Amino acid sequence: MQFPVRQRRLIANPKTELYVHFLQFYGQPPLENISLSEFETFAVDRLKLLKTVENSGVSQVKGSEPYQKKLDKEFSNLNFPNKPDIKEEDKDGPNEYEKRRKDHISHFILRLAYCQTEDLRRWFIQQEVDLFRHRFNRLTSVQKSSFLKHNNLHYETVGLVEKTALTDKLVQSSYAGSGSKVDTQDYYKVPFQDALDLVRNRKAYLKAGYVYIPQQDIVITVLNDFRTQLSKALALTARSLPTVLSDERLQPLLSHLSHAYVGQDYSIQKNMGKISLEQIDPLSGKSFPLCMRGLHQALRENHHLRHGGRMQYGLFLKGIGLTLEQALQFWRSEFTKGKVDMDKFDKQYAYSIRHNFGKEGKRTDYTPYSCLKVILSNAPSQGDHHGCPFRHSDAELLKQKLQSYKVSPSGIAQILDLVKGMHYQLACQKYFELTHNIEDSGFSLNHPNQYFLESQRVLGGGGKEAKAEPPQRAPDVAAKPPLDPPALAEMAEDLDAYFQDG
Amino acid sequence: MTSADYEPASLPDLLPLYYRRLFPFSQYYRWLNYGGVQKNYFQHREFSFTLKDDIYVRYQSFNTQNELEKEMQKMNPYKIDIGAVYSHRPNQHNTVKSGTFQALEKELVFDIDMTDYDDVRSCCSAADICPKCWTLMTIAIRILDRALREDFGFRHLLWVYSGRRGVHCWVCDEAARKLSVAARSAIAEYLSLVKGGDETVRKVVLSDPIHPSIRDALKVVERYFPQYALHDQAVLGLKESVDKVLALVPEDILYGGTDSREPLLYSSEKNPEKRWGLLRGCATTKQGTLKKGQHFEKEIMLQYCYPRLDVNVSKGVNHLLKSPFSVHPKTGRISVPIDLRQLDKFDPFDVPTISLICAELDRPRVGEEEEQVPKEKDSDIDAAERRRIRDYKRTSLAKYVKVLDQFLDGVALSNRGELLKKSGGFETKMKPCFYNY
């Protein structure tokens, strides 16, 4: 048997022991010394990788073939490990080892950059989790067990007697595609808090607080553990961050890395006050995305919007330049046409409008909702008008709506196709192109306020010329003084350029 | 006039009496103190009062039951809300460094409001309710209560009538109180089936096979559907409501079989059960021919009857919810616990108003002497407390306080177990609790 030999080799070679699998749980931080330039390259490459993960997740269905292809390509471009089944002898080759080392170190560098605020942490965790899922799914079932064992993740399996007793329920809980292979596969039993994704979507059998998970779905629980561990680690990292940031070589780089991720959040008040209330009606027809147009229409018709609608629409209006005074006037004049009198408005609604502008409560200046937020969080229910019309409307109603907005039948068909494939943002972008009579909008839509700005640019700047201009740079990034080491500044420029196209 | 007639204008006169002589402070404190298992659990709890003219006072907190009583009797709040247990005393939240004052725990709560059913009830709309649509709340309670107990393993569920048009549920198990925001939202979504706003016609889409939890819910709905939907709401009566139902039927079935474009239900058949039977028949035939995926008759029943939760109330740890035994300022009704063993008999119009119970206090005392005898030698109950017990027992509030008492006895058993564990009474296996992002 080879086994004892290998064991000895493992001890002899700590490098191999460090990276047994191409996938890591990132339990131990790297301990070696690395050069500053390597630090930078690693960090930037991983950020690019995460950005690709984010973009692919928006434009493709997660786990679908195009999604996987796109990620695989990026993995090999950036030299990150992506192949689980390398022959034993290759594994020690410098190349694979280098890749795994890069994976390890770069992850920990970004932890430093992304632990500072809740928003950053959430973004980072989300992308890392998606990344982890992508790679975990490439492991074979044996490799998965070995990986779980190596990382001390143990889950309780369901005994045969219990499984037989529950067979019916387990079959009924299996969702389409997974088939009814209940008797042939193992089931795990975990507290429901550890598999919230399965609970949320009713994708597993639940009894007395335990979720029964077929072996093939164990990834959900592993991801949950990964997420929990990462989230705790980030909280700890945040505490020790001041020490790291006192290093003046790292501080500018780290802060730049963390600024680069979302691009613009459209809270920048540069166009504050450039819009008058009379303009809103015409603008809503020309330059508002469908979601906002719908909210505006609903507000004008009912003289009321429920909380979700007020938030989504109110923050959007703030983003396009309404001042607090205008916003108060706008909402008050509309609401008082309906059932709300002046007094009630001032008591019940004015507060939350001031709140949105950071004038009440904890005084946060709230940012307008991005497409992701509109699509994923707080789905509309009875009496609500907010949400994404491409995501939250029935196809038939969406069709009618588009018809009434004079979108051509072929255009409607294209949009509905995209909606069917769950590409809601692409559907919205198609709507943009159709209503603005342009072939290719040349930007990737991820924010209702972006839609508005782009629309204004097309309508105002006369199409072509406007598009030829370089995209506007987010002021907070540009305003930063050039960093001391010239290489760093250059790197930052690259990064900006990268995220502008992204 | 009967004393049950409530006038909102009389509220300021009645509240002092209510808080002085009727509000069940001792049970209330017993509940929120949870047997003192965790230190400062009551002291770090947020209360919020709504005073006259909608003046809202948040972050109230109290050291003792006595302090709570004194403050409530002084302020006479129109409405009381209960919030989370915080890391610090809520009334000192301004004195701690910002960011460190955080909501740690709260009961898992659910809020079901009749206004969310407006598209499927024909009897009333908005804030109005009637005995016909109240069945919706009964169905909701039955379905959620089963799921929370059997699927999630919770045991201490307090169901409360909100005083106007809905019900609340307080899940008081220790595990429930410690749930993270992510877990709360996952549970709420697990329990939500009716999705989409005015822009969605077909709000329930079942997957195949149907999940066991939904199957159990369907059993409940099927029990109530004929009487409630077919008769009380007459969903297959007038053409308008028939059209609404038919909008949920797949087109190939709607016109199926016949060549005519005349939908099948406009036929001469007028009896609602037979009409429904006709639809069901179509569904069964369809399921026989096509292998799967056709559950439209079940989807219709669920769309009309499945509980509609306000998920945002359940998700947040720091979300406030109206307290039991608070008065509803518009109806004057007391927000009372519901006895699930008598759920089908619960009638919201039977729930006492503040004017009724205050009037009952003024009635001549009957059989007072006998009541005084039992077990009140306990010296730790002071005279005022004793008088209050005597007082509410003379009113129609008594049976609802009893429901709370029984509920608290159940909680106390669990608390005692917890205390034993803490003192090392027996081996414990603590489940760690993570706060996820």
Interface residues (C-beta under 8 A of the other chain):
Chain A: E118 R121 R122 I125 K169 V171 Q172 S173 S174 Y175 A176 P191 F192 Q193 L196 D197 V199 R200 N201 R202 Y205 L206 K207 A208 G209 Y210 N224 R227 T228 S231 K232 G294 K347 Q348 K362 N378 A379 P380 S381 Q382 G383 D384 H385 G387 P389 H392 S393 D394 E396 L397 L398
Chain B: D54 S98 T115 D116 Y117 D118 D119 E150 D151 F152 G153 F154 A175 L179 S180 A182 A183 S185 A186 I187 E189 Y190 V194 K195 G196 G197 D198 E199 T200 V201 R202 S207 D208 P209 I210 H211 P212 S213 I214 R215 R308 V311 N312 K431 C433 F434 Y435 N436 Y437
